[in-house]
């Protein structure tokens, strides 16, 4: 079921796996990503969905900031109950190296109730979400 669609992003819900899937196709994270990501977080909370697959694997430079992914979580979940949420971000190999390197140097962490992992394989990300 499609919940959101724009030229750069689509948000769908799979009732079988109980997972939201945000697919982002633009070459850089931009305002359109922020809008789609915020919509995905709102849908998670409103419909009590505990899993989100962020498909960011695209032909893009590996310089997107980790804060673009983690800071909105902190804001969206500030007043929410402490229920576990699982978010898998699928990124390219270059993006993965950059995110892991920058997350070590950054003080930005996801909220305590959020399990947030980066993957370079959609299959691995989907498997991890299915186990949680």
Secondary structure, DSSP 8 states (H G I E B T S, - for coil): -EEEE-SSEEEEEETTTTEEEEEE-SSS--HHHHHHHHHHHHHHHHTT--EEEEE--SS--TT--THHHHHHHHHHTTTS----EEEEEE--HHHHHHHHHHHHH------TTEEEEEES-HHHHHHHHHT-
